[in-house]
Amino acid sequence: MARQIMTHASGKDASLQRAETAWVRKPLSFTPHWQALAQAALNTRGQPLDFTASDAVGMVNDWASNATHGAIPELIEHLPDKADFILASGWPGSVIITSSSR
C-alpha cells in the first residue's frame, strides 16, 4: 500500500529506507552493550572517528549523501571542538552532536 501511494504521488517507483549511524570521538569507544542496542534499534554498530581529522566532516557528509542517495549532500558544516558523539539519521536536520564537560 505504501509503495502504491508513493508511486502515485511521485509518478514513478519510490522506496522508503532507514539510515542511521553513530560515531564516537577516538580514542573513546562504544561498549558492547551500546553496540548491541544500536544494532537492534538502528541497524548500525557505530564506529570511532577522529573528530580532529581534516576529513571528519567530509566523512559524515559522505555517509549522509550515500545513505540518502544524494538527497542530503551535507548534514553538518563543522564539528564543535568538544564533540564526543554524533548520532545521525537520514532525515534533513536529524543529527545530534553531544559534548562532554572536559
C-alpha positions as CSV (number, residue, x, y, z in Angstrom):
1,M,0.0,0.0,0.0
2,A,2.7,2.5,0.9
3,R,4.6,1.7,-2.3
4,Q,1.4,2.3,-4.3
5,I,0.8,5.7,-2.6
6,M,4.4,6.7,-3.2
7,T,4.3,5.6,-6.8
8,H,1.1,7.6,-7.4
9,A,2.4,10.7,-5.6
10,S,5.7,10.8,-7.5
11,G,4.6,9.3,-10.8
12,K,7.4,6.8,-10.5
13,D,8.6,4.0,-8.3
14,A,10.0,5.1,-5.0
15,S,11.3,3.4,-1.9
16,L,11.5,4.1,1.8
17,Q,14.7,3.3,3.6
18,R,16.1,3.9,7.1
19,A,19.5,5.4,7.5
20,E,21.0,5.9,11.0
21,T,24.5,5.7,12.3
22,A,26.7,6.9,15.1
23,W,30.3,8.0,15.6
24,V,32.3,8.4,18.8
25,R,35.4,10.5,19.1
26,K,38.6,8.5,19.1
27,P,40.1,7.2,21.4
28,L,36.6,6.7,23.0
29,S,34.7,3.6,22.0
30,F,31.2,2.1,22.3
31,T,30.6,-0.5,24.9
32,P,29.5,-4.0,23.7
33,H,26.1,-3.3,25.3
34,W,25.7,0.0,23.4
35,Q,26.7,-1.7,20.2
36,A,24.1,-4.4,20.7
37,L,21.4,-1.8,21.4
38,A,22.4,0.3,18.3
39,Q,22.4,-2.8,16.1
40,A,18.9,-3.7,17.3
41,A,17.3,-0.3,17.2
42,L,19.2,1.5,14.4
43,N,20.7,-1.3,12.4
44,T,24.2,0.2,12.9
45,R,27.1,-0.7,15.1
46,G,28.5,2.8,15.3
47,Q,32.2,3.5,14.8
48,P,35.1,5.5,16.2
49,L,36.1,8.6,14.2
50,D,38.9,11.1,14.7
51,F,36.9,14.3,15.0
52,T,40.0,16.4,14.7
53,A,40.9,14.9,11.3
54,S,40.6,17.3,8.4
55,D,38.3,14.9,6.6
56,A,36.0,14.1,9.6
57,V,33.2,16.5,8.5
58,G,33.5,15.1,4.9
59,M,33.2,11.5,6.2
60,V,30.0,12.4,8.0
61,N,28.6,14.2,5.0
62,D,29.7,11.4,2.6
63,W,27.8,8.9,4.8
64,A,24.7,11.2,4.6
65,S,24.9,11.6,0.8
66,N,25.5,7.8,0.3
67,A,22.8,6.8,2.7
68,T,20.2,9.1,1.2
69,H,21.3,8.6,-2.5
70,G,22.3,12.2,-2.7
71,A,19.2,13.7,-1.2
72,I,21.2,15.1,1.8
73,P,24.7,16.0,0.5
74,E,25.6,18.0,3.6
75,L,24.5,17.0,7.1
76,I,26.9,19.1,9.1
77,E,29.2,22.1,8.4
78,H,31.6,21.6,11.3
79,L,32.2,19.6,14.5
80,P,32.4,21.5,17.8
81,D,35.8,21.3,19.4
82,K,34.4,19.4,22.4
83,A,32.2,17.0,20.4
84,D,32.3,13.4,21.6
85,F,29.4,11.7,20.0
86,I,27.4,12.0,16.8
87,L,24.0,10.3,16.2
88,A,22.9,10.8,12.6
89,S,19.7,10.0,10.7
90,G,19.0,10.2,7.0
91,W,16.4,12.9,7.6
92,P,17.3,16.6,7.0
93,G,18.4,18.2,10.2
94,S,18.4,14.9,12.1
95,V,21.8,15.0,13.7
96,I,22.7,15.1,17.4
97,I,26.2,16.1,18.5
98,T,27.0,15.8,22.2
99,S,30.0,17.1,24.1
100,S,31.4,16.2,27.4
101,S,32.3,18.7,30.0
102,R,36.1,18.2,29.5
